[in-house]
């Protein structure tokens, strides 16, 4: 009888230890997944903020010192276009003097957008030729658009861009009146790990999917000059 009682108590204690270890391992796995997801989103956000911060950069900007209308069309530091937000804030484009030659005619167009393929959201970046206008409405994986996030790793469930903090002021020069636009771009990015989605769907993971959301507000360094 005593042996049976001891065996029963040992079984209860062992079961408790197994459940505790399983819970601890599950918690550790969720922490690892959350860290991986955060890293994936931060890498994508870092790429976007770094590029849009330099929008309308031109190597000839140094010649505009003391000349506020220098960026106008035909000027020595001509700017080819403002930041354009399209598709209800899920795509934005801009121009940038990546060649550092000060020639606005061959300024590269940059852009980022969210598309969905096979039920998974992806952030794509525009890598088309200089002067070529990206089409925000084109299908996922279209020529010129390359994935910035891995569809096998992270599902981008939300992506929004707005310039509500931007403002413009008029600047009077001898040659006319110009609009000097100072731009503030807000980007929000939200995602889930594809692996966790599959585990929850299959029942291998009973908890809800870990989701992360990042937001960043970018002050564009180069003001946009327009007539």
C-alpha positions, 0 to 999 in steps of 0.5 A, a space after each residue: 500500500 505504501 509503495 502504491 501511495 509513493 508511486 502515485 505521489 511520484 507520478 503526480 509530482 512528475 506530471 507537474 514537473 513535465 507541465 511546468 517544463 512544457 510551459 517554460 519551453 512554450 514561453 521561451 519559444 514565444 519570446 524567441 518568436 517575438 524577438 524574431 518578428 521585431 527584428 524583421 519589422 525593424 529591418 524593413 522600417 529602417 530601410 524605408 525611413 533611411 530612404 525617405 529621409 533623403 528624398 529629393 536629395 541632390 548633390 548640387 544642394 550646396 549651391 543653394 546657400 542663400 538662394 531659397 528658389 534654387 530647387 525650382 524647375 530648371 534650377 541648378 538643384 532642380 527637384 523632379 517631384 514631391 513624395 507621392 502617397 497612393 493606394 490609400 496610404 499603402 504605397 509611396 514614391 519619391 526621387 533621389 539623386 543616388 548617382 550624386 551627379 546633381 542631374 535631375 534628369 536621371 534621378 532614381 525613383 524610390 518607392 515602397 508598397 504593401 502587396 498580398 500574395 498567396 494570403 501573405 502581406 509583403 513589403 516591396 521596394 521599387 528598383 526600376 531604372 532611373 526616370 521610370 515611374 513605378 506603378 503602385 497598382 501593378 501585381 505583386 512581384 511585377 518588374 521593378 518591384 522586389 520583396 523587402 520582407 520574406 513571405 516565408 518568415 513574416 506576414 505584413 498585416 498592416 502598412 500605412 503612410 501619411 504626411 499629415 504633419 507636412 506643411 508649406 509656406 510661401 517664399 518671395 524672391 525677385 523671380 517670383 513666389 515659391 512654395 517651400 514644403 517641409 515634409 513629415 512622413 509617418 509610417 506604421 508597420 504591423 506583422 505576424 510570423 508565418 510559422 506561428 500562424 501555421 502552428 495556431 491553424 494546425 492546433 500545435 499552438 493553442 495561443 493566439 499569434 504574436 503580433 507586433 506594430 512599429 511606428 516611425 515619424 520621419 522628418 525629410 531633410 530636404 524641403 520641396 520647392 515648387 512654383 
